[in-house]
Amino acid sequence: MSRLELKFDPNTIEHLGVKMYSTLPPALAELISNAYDADASEVVVEFLEQNGTPKAITVYDDGIGMTAKDIQEKFLVIGRNRRKHEGDEPSPRFGRLPTGKKGLGKLALFGLAKQIVVDTKKDGLRNRFTLNWNDLLASSDTYNPEMDLTDSETKNKAGTVIQLSELKRKSPFDLEAIADTISRIFIVDSEFTIVLKGPNDKTIKIADDRRYKKIETQFSWSEKDLIDPESEYHGKVQLSLITSVTPIPPSSGLRGIALFSRGKLVNMPEYFSDSTSSHFYQYLTGWIKADFIDLLDEDVISTNRQSLNWDHPEMTKFRAYLSDLVAQVGQYWRRKRENKKDKELEQATGIDKEQWFGSLPGDIKQSVEMIVRKLGGSEEVSETNGTYLSLNV
């Protein structure tokens, strides 16, 4: 086979690769997505440091791998729409529909490192090649990666190893923070394991419950609770919405509802409404999975997967539906909180509030009832204070 060849405009690589994937988690998410789309059962990301300085990141997966032809005709083609060329079909091993579409995720490599070695095995053939950032930029419009092995016979199982060195990152790796961020980008498939390995032999297996592990859940709802069987979104949307006991810190990045399609984030957490002054929104978090977004004729997912094109007619309609759904959850939340406070009041005093109202003289009953109900239903009064104030009316 002739030499490998990648054609490009260096400015394109710099803007789409370096600038879009300049932080670690989004870039790693693209490499993890590649492993998922390659039908891997596991991807392991290993971080190497020397005296607290990042030296290398190595990504291992047991997916289908690549032949030399795959590398040239698929991997090295920037902007290749795999769904258009190969069809939007389930994978042979796990029946997965691809998450990748734009053909830009590979540029994440250059957002992290200047030296990249890809070692991949498929159908008993092994290929290994090197991508160098400085050499690429020095090229005019065609870059020839260095090929070390070309369809060399091997008895090893299929899979791919990508090693990134000469890292642009200078600060030490925070494995817990990386795991937290990755958990917010994916709804973890039960047949796909994501493992992070860091310095001092620390290992983290990212599970789906990690995303909200710091949230003390008070109330929760699923699609069975909220989506009417007659709705056009019944059977098309899955969800898990949570309200916390105390307000969620804005710095957590968890306030609001995140949207996913095919298990990957497509819209950052928000409330789908222009009016968010209610205290209710400080307590709300969760996710909605809407795979139909990937089936629309027009690609409505932004390149960085942070937002959607809400001007698309189908998405405008969906946003209006989500706005109504969140408002409905707000009503349920207020009702549940008031009922909870009533039960706590009865447990603390032995007094049934409704019976107590009935025992009051007529001339004060209405005023007392109005005050107590106002306190009990107020979004601004905490659980503890609401009970205390009710006890002392």
ZIKAKA-V652775 format. One record per backbone hydrogen bond with DSSP energy under -0.5 kcal/mol. NH is the residue of the N-H (numbers start at 1). CO is the residue of the C=O. E is the energy in kcal/mol with one decimal. If there is no record, write none. Layout:
BEGIN
NH | CO | E
NH | CO | E
END
This chain:
BEGIN
6 | 143 | -2.7
8 | 141 | -2.7
10 | 8 | -0.5
10 | 140 | -0.6
12 | 9 | -1.5
13 | 9 | -1.5
14 | 10 | -2.3
15 | 11 | -2.6
16 | 12 | -2.7
17 | 13 | -2.4
18 | 13 | -1.0
18 | 14 | -0.5
19 | 14 | -1.7
20 | 15 | -0.8
21 | 17 | -1.3
22 | 19 | -0.8
27 | 23 | -1.2
28 | 24 | -2.7
29 | 25 | -2.5
30 | 26 | -1.3
31 | 27 | -1.5
32 | 28 | -2.6
33 | 29 | -2.4
34 | 30 | -2.0
35 | 31 | -1.6
36 | 32 | -2.2
37 | 33 | -3.0
38 | 34 | -1.2
39 | 36 | -1.6
40 | 35 | -2.0
43 | 193 | -2.7
44 | 60 | -2.6
45 | 195 | -3.0
46 | 44 | -0.6
46 | 58 | -3.2
47 | 197 | -3.1
48 | 56 | -2.9
50 | 53 | -2.5
53 | 50 | -1.5
54 | 52 | -0.5
55 | 48 | -3.2
56 | 48 | -1.5
57 | 164 | -2.2
58 | 46 | -2.5
59 | 162 | -2.9
60 | 44 | -2.9
60 | 58 | -0.5
61 | 160 | -2.0
62 | 42 | -1.2
64 | 38 | -2.2
71 | 67 | -2.3
72 | 68 | -2.1
73 | 69 | -2.9
74 | 70 | -2.1
75 | 70 | -1.7
76 | 71 | -2.5
77 | 74 | -1.2
78 | 76 | -0.9
79 | 103 | -2.3
80 | 77 | -1.3
82 | 80 | -1.1
85 | 81 | -2.0
86 | 82 | -2.9
87 | 83 | -1.3
89 | 87 | -1.6
91 | 96 | -1.8
95 | 91 | -1.2
107 | 104 | -1.9
108 | 105 | -2.1
109 | 106 | -1.5
110 | 107 | -0.8
111 | 107 | -0.7
111 | 108 | -0.7
112 | 108 | -0.7
112 | 109 | -1.0
113 | 109 | -2.1
114 | 165 | -1.0
114 | 166 | -1.3
115 | 165 | -1.9
116 | 131 | -2.8
117 | 163 | -2.5
118 | 129 | -2.8
119 | 117 | -0.5
119 | 161 | -3.0
120 | 118 | -0.5
120 | 127 | -3.2
121 | 159 | -2.8
122 | 125 | -2.6
125 | 122 | -1.9
126 | 152 | -3.1
127 | 120 | -2.9
128 | 149 | -1.7
129 | 118 | -2.2
130 | 146 | -2.6
131 | 116 | -3.2
133 | 114 | -3.4
136 | 132 | -2.3
137 | 133 | -2.3
138 | 134 | -1.6
139 | 135 | -0.8
139 | 136 | -0.9
143 | 6 | -3.6
145 | 143 | -0.7
146 | 130 | -1.5
147 | 145 | -0.5
148 | 128 | -2.8
148 | 146 | -0.6
149 | 128 | -1.8
152 | 126 | -2.6
154 | 124 | -2.2
159 | 121 | -2.0
160 | 61 | -1.6
161 | 119 | -3.0
162 | 59 | -2.5
163 | 117 | -2.8
163 | 161 | -0.5
164 | 57 | -3.3
164 | 162 | -0.5
165 | 115 | -2.7
165 | 163 | -0.5
166 | 55 | -0.6
168 | 112 | -2.6
169 | 112 | -0.5
175 | 173 | -0.8
178 | 174 | -2.5
179 | 175 | -2.5
180 | 176 | -2.3
181 | 177 | -2.2
182 | 178 | -2.6
183 | 179 | -2.2
184 | 180 | -0.7
184 | 181 | -0.9
185 | 181 | -0.5
185 | 182 | -1.3
186 | 182 | -1.3
187 | 263 | -2.5
188 | 186 | -0.8
192 | 189 | -1.8
193 | 41 | -2.4
194 | 206 | -0.5
195 | 43 | -2.4
195 | 193 | -0.5
196 | 204 | -3.0
197 | 45 | -3.0
198 | 202 | -3.2
201 | 198 | -0.6
202 | 199 | -1.2
204 | 196 | -2.7
206 | 194 | -2.5
206 | 204 | -0.6
207 | 205 | -0.7
210 | 207 | -1.5
211 | 208 | -0.7
213 | 210 | -1.5
215 | 212 | -1.5
216 | 214 | -0.5
217 | 215 | -1.1
218 | 243 | -3.2
219 | 243 | -1.5
221 | 241 | -2.3
223 | 239 | -0.8
225 | 222 | -1.0
226 | 222 | -1.2
227 | 223 | -2.5
228 | 226 | -0.7
231 | 228 | -2.1
234 | 231 | -1.4
236 | 233 | -1.7
237 | 233 | -1.1
238 | 289 | -2.3
240 | 287 | -2.5
241 | 221 | -2.4
242 | 285 | -3.0
243 | 219 | -2.5
244 | 283 | -2.0
245 | 216 | -2.1
248 | 282 | -3.2
252 | 249 | -1.7
253 | 250 | -1.4
256 | 284 | -2.5
257 | 270 | -3.0
258 | 286 | -2.3
259 | 267 | -2.1
260 | 288 | -2.9
261 | 264 | -2.4
264 | 261 | -1.5
265 | 185 | -2.8
266 | 259 | -2.9
267 | 259 | -1.5
268 | 306 | -2.7
270 | 257 | -1.5
276 | 274 | -0.8
281 | 278 | -1.3
282 | 279 | -1.5
283 | 280 | -1.8
284 | 280 | -0.6
285 | 242 | -2.6
286 | 256 | -0.7
287 | 240 | -2.1
288 | 258 | -2.4
289 | 238 | -3.2
290 | 260 | -3.1
290 | 288 | -0.6
292 | 236 | -0.5
293 | 290 | -1.7
294 | 291 | -1.4
295 | 292 | -1.4
296 | 292 | -0.5
296 | 293 | -0.8
300 | 298 | -0.8
302 | 307 | -2.3
305 | 302 | -1.6
309 | 300 | -2.0
310 | 308 | -1.4
312 | 309 | -1.4
316 | 312 | -2.8
317 | 313 | -1.9
318 | 314 | -1.9
319 | 315 | -2.7
320 | 316 | -1.8
321 | 317 | -1.8
322 | 318 | -2.5
323 | 319 | -2.5
324 | 320 | -1.9
325 | 321 | -2.3
326 | 322 | -2.7
327 | 323 | -2.0
328 | 324 | -2.1
329 | 325 | -2.1
330 | 326 | -2.1
331 | 327 | -1.7
332 | 328 | -2.3
333 | 329 | -2.7
334 | 330 | -2.1
335 | 331 | -2.0
336 | 332 | -2.7
337 | 333 | -2.6
338 | 334 | -2.2
339 | 335 | -2.3
340 | 336 | -2.4
341 | 337 | -2.4
342 | 338 | -2.1
343 | 339 | -2.1
344 | 340 | -2.4
345 | 341 | -2.4
346 | 342 | -2.2
347 | 343 | -2.5
348 | 344 | -2.2
349 | 345 | -2.0
350 | 346 | -2.7
351 | 345 | -0.5
353 | 351 | -0.7
356 | 352 | -2.6
357 | 353 | -2.6
358 | 354 | -1.8
359 | 355 | -1.1
359 | 356 | -0.7
360 | 356 | -0.7
360 | 357 | -1.1
364 | 361 | -1.5
365 | 361 | -2.0
366 | 362 | -0.7
368 | 364 | -2.6
369 | 365 | -2.9
370 | 366 | -2.1
371 | 367 | -2.1
372 | 368 | -2.7
373 | 369 | -2.4
374 | 370 | -1.9
375 | 371 | -2.3
376 | 372 | -2.8
377 | 373 | -2.1
378 | 374 | -0.8
381 | 378 | -0.6
382 | 380 | -0.5
386 | 382 | -2.6
387 | 383 | -1.8
388 | 384 | -2.3
389 | 385 | -2.8
390 | 386 | -1.9
391 | 387 | -2.1
392 | 388 | -1.1
393 | 390 | -0.9
END
